[in-house]
Amino acid sequence: MEYDIFCSSALGAIINDETLNRLKCKIICGSANNQLKQERNGDLLEKKGMIYTPDYITNAGGTIYDTDTLGVGGVSHERGKEKVCRIYDNINRVFEISDRDKIPTYLAADRMAEERIKKIAEVKKYKDDLRP
């Protein structure tokens, strides 16, 4: 069967050597953790021209909710909605990095996460340097 989007929502490692050739879609965008059984499966998706959105960005809503419960005043639906709306921007950023660096989206998502971690570390170091 041909379809536009494959959405794996419960089973990890569903993108693997056995299933890869059976997928007849343009986009893989699911919330199951660790959809790629191996990194090479992400490389093959790229070669096949399939759009893959890495799970830890696609399913960020759950993490956003969990961390929002720790915010000042507890859960804020407005604050949560604002953060969830950024998932779209983050997916677009992954595509930009993928295009810029000529790498598959699963690697681009990792690179984006690494860039964020580096910036946070730099800010933390800056703040630590300001302390007496």
C-alpha positions as CSV (number, residue, x, y, z in Angstrom):
1,M,0.0,0.0,0.0
2,E,1.2,3.5,-0.8
3,Y,0.6,6.3,1.7
4,D,2.0,9.7,2.5
5,I,3.0,9.4,6.1
6,F,4.1,6.5,8.3
7,C,3.6,7.3,12.0
8,S,5.2,4.8,14.4
9,S,3.8,5.6,17.8
10,A,4.5,2.6,20.0
11,L,7.2,0.4,18.7
12,G,10.9,1.2,18.7
13,A,13.3,0.0,16.0
14,I,10.5,-0.2,13.5
15,I,12.7,1.3,10.8
16,N,15.1,-1.6,10.1
17,D,16.6,-3.7,7.4
18,E,13.4,-5.8,7.1
19,T,10.9,-3.0,7.0
20,L,12.8,-0.4,5.1
21,N,12.1,-1.8,1.7
22,R,8.4,-2.3,2.5
23,L,7.8,1.3,3.4
24,K,6.0,3.1,0.6
25,C,5.7,6.6,2.1
26,K,7.1,10.0,1.6
27,I,7.4,11.0,5.3
28,I,8.2,9.1,8.5
29,C,7.0,11.2,11.5
30,G,6.2,9.2,14.6
31,S,6.5,9.5,18.3
32,A,7.8,6.1,19.2
33,N,11.2,6.2,20.8
34,N,14.2,5.1,18.8
35,Q,12.4,4.4,15.6
36,L,15.7,3.6,13.7
37,K,17.1,0.3,14.7
38,Q,20.5,1.3,13.4
39,E,21.9,4.6,12.2
40,R,22.5,3.1,8.7
41,N,18.7,2.8,8.4
42,G,18.5,6.6,8.7
43,D,21.2,6.9,6.0
44,L,19.1,4.6,3.7
45,L,16.0,6.7,4.3
46,E,17.9,9.7,3.2
47,K,19.1,7.9,0.0
48,K,15.6,6.9,-0.8
49,G,14.4,10.5,-0.5
50,M,12.1,9.9,2.4
51,I,11.7,12.6,5.0
52,Y,12.4,11.4,8.5
53,T,11.6,13.5,11.6
54,P,13.6,12.2,14.6
55,D,11.4,10.9,17.4
56,Y,12.9,13.0,20.2
57,I,11.9,16.2,18.4
58,T,8.5,14.9,17.2
59,N,7.5,13.6,20.6
60,A,8.9,16.5,22.6
61,G,5.4,17.5,23.8
62,G,5.5,14.9,26.6
63,T,8.9,16.2,27.9
64,I,7.7,19.8,27.6
65,Y,4.7,19.0,29.8
66,D,6.8,17.1,32.3
67,T,9.3,20.0,32.7
68,D,6.5,22.6,32.7
69,T,5.1,21.0,35.9
70,L,8.4,22.1,37.5
71,G,8.0,25.7,36.5
72,V,7.0,28.5,38.7
73,G,3.3,28.1,39.7
74,G,3.1,24.6,38.3
75,V,1.6,23.7,34.9
76,S,0.8,26.7,32.7
77,H,-1.2,25.8,29.6
78,E,-0.2,29.0,27.9
79,R,3.5,28.4,28.5
80,G,3.2,24.8,27.5
81,K,1.3,25.7,24.3
82,E,4.0,28.3,23.4
83,K,6.7,25.6,23.9
84,V,4.8,22.9,22.0
85,C,4.4,25.3,19.0
86,R,8.2,25.5,18.8
87,I,8.3,21.8,17.8
88,Y,7.4,22.9,14.3
89,D,10.3,25.4,14.3
90,N,12.7,22.7,15.6
91,I,11.7,20.3,12.9
92,N,12.4,23.0,10.3
93,R,15.7,23.7,12.0
94,V,16.6,20.0,11.6
95,F,15.8,20.2,7.9
96,E,17.9,23.4,7.6
97,I,20.9,21.7,9.2
98,S,20.4,18.6,7.1
99,D,20.5,20.7,3.9
100,R,23.3,22.9,5.1
101,D,25.6,20.1,6.2
102,K,24.4,17.5,3.6
103,I,23.6,14.9,6.3
104,P,20.5,12.8,7.1
105,T,18.0,14.3,9.4
106,Y,18.7,11.9,12.3
107,L,22.3,13.3,12.4
108,A,21.1,16.9,11.9
109,A,18.9,16.5,15.0
110,D,21.9,15.3,17.0
111,R,23.9,18.2,15.7
112,M,21.1,20.6,16.7
113,A,21.0,19.1,20.2
114,E,24.8,19.3,20.5
115,E,24.8,23.0,19.4
116,R,22.2,23.7,22.1
117,I,24.1,21.9,24.8
118,K,27.3,23.8,23.8
119,K,25.4,27.2,24.0
120,I,24.0,26.3,27.4
121,A,27.5,25.3,28.6
122,E,28.9,28.6,27.4
123,V,26.2,30.6,29.2
124,K,26.7,28.6,32.4
125,K,30.5,29.2,32.2
126,Y,29.9,32.9,31.6
127,K,27.6,33.1,34.6
128,D,30.1,31.1,36.7
129,D,32.9,33.5,35.7
130,L,30.8,36.5,36.9
131,R,30.4,35.0,40.4
132,P,32.8,36.3,43.0
